[in-house]
Amino acid sequence: MSMAPTFTPTLAPPQRDPADVAPADSYHPADPVWVYRDGWRAGIIEAASPRAVTVTYRPGAHRGTGVDTFTAPYVTARSIEDPALDRRERTQFGRPATRNGLPLRDSAA
């Protein structure tokens, strides 16, 4: 399997090599990803299961976000920062987001 691309992917999900598709349950909450929805969009994993992932993503060029569920071929790791999504401390419903009672922080913290 390849490393996270340092660019926006160009292949649509049906064109991807199955060997390059990570299983849905290999992703974890707060992982930065690309999701395919009318083109590749920056997103953040919210939850993962063996069959699919739930992602908060930017559906367009504006700062708004959407939440949707994607199967593995429609998701790939992302290493390019997205200032609207990749904040040091993410918030949920106006308060700091937590996992196991601890604030979510990116891996650079």
C-alpha positions in Angstrom: 0.0 0.0 0.0 1.3 3.5 -0.9 1.9 6.4 1.5 -0.4 9.3 1.8 -0.2 11.4 -1.4 1.3 14.8 -1.1 -1.2 16.0 -3.7 -4.9 15.8 -4.4 -5.6 12.3 -5.9 -6.6 12.3 -9.6 -8.0 8.8 -10.1 -11.7 8.3 -9.5 -12.5 5.3 -7.1 -13.3 2.8 -9.9 -9.8 3.6 -11.5 -7.8 3.0 -8.2 -5.7 -0.1 -7.9 -7.3 -2.2 -5.2 -3.9 -2.8 -3.7 -3.8 0.9 -2.9 -7.1 1.0 -1.1 -6.8 0.8 2.7 -9.5 -1.1 4.6 -12.1 1.2 6.1 -11.2 0.0 9.7 -7.6 1.0 9.2 -8.6 4.6 9.7 -9.0 6.2 13.2 -10.9 9.3 14.4 -9.2 12.6 13.5 -7.2 11.0 10.6 -6.9 13.4 7.7 -8.2 11.9 4.5 -9.4 12.7 1.0 -13.0 11.6 0.2 -14.5 11.3 -3.3 -17.7 13.3 -3.6 -18.0 15.0 -7.0 -14.1 15.1 -6.9 -11.7 14.5 -4.1 -12.4 16.6 -1.0 -10.4 17.1 2.2 -11.9 15.4 5.2 -11.4 14.2 8.8 -12.4 10.7 10.0 -15.1 10.8 12.6 -15.7 7.0 13.0 -14.6 3.8 11.2 -16.0 0.3 10.9 -15.0 -2.8 8.9 -17.4 -1.6 6.1 -17.2 2.2 6.0 -16.0 5.4 7.5 -17.9 8.5 8.6 -16.1 11.7 7.5 -16.5 15.4 8.1 -15.4 17.0 4.8 -15.5 20.1 2.8 -18.0 19.7 -0.1 -16.8 22.8 -1.9 -14.4 25.7 -1.8 -16.2 27.5 1.0 -15.5 26.8 4.7 -18.7 24.9 5.4 -18.5 21.1 6.0 -20.7 18.1 5.4 -20.8 14.7 7.1 -21.2 11.5 5.2 -20.4 7.8 5.2 -17.9 6.4 2.6 -16.7 2.9 1.7 -13.0 2.3 1.4 -12.5 2.9 -2.3 -13.8 6.5 -1.8 -11.3 7.3 0.9 -7.5 7.7 1.0 -5.0 9.2 3.4 -4.2 12.9 3.2 -1.0 14.6 4.1 -1.8 18.1 2.7 -3.0 20.4 5.5 -6.5 22.0 5.1 -6.7 25.0 7.4 -10.5 24.8 7.7 -10.4 21.2 8.9 -6.9 20.6 10.5 -7.0 22.7 13.6 -4.9 21.9 16.7 -8.1 21.4 18.7 -11.2 20.5 16.9 -14.5 21.5 18.3 -17.9 19.7 18.3 -21.1 21.6 19.1 -19.1 24.6 20.3 -16.9 22.8 22.8 -13.6 21.0 22.5 -14.0 17.5 20.9 -12.7 14.7 23.1 -11.9 11.0 22.8 -11.8 9.0 26.0 -12.1 12.3 28.0 -9.0 13.8 26.4 -9.0 16.7 23.9 -8.4 15.6 20.3 -5.0 16.9 19.1 -3.3 16.3 15.8 -0.2 14.2 15.6 2.1 17.3 15.5 1.0 18.4 18.9 
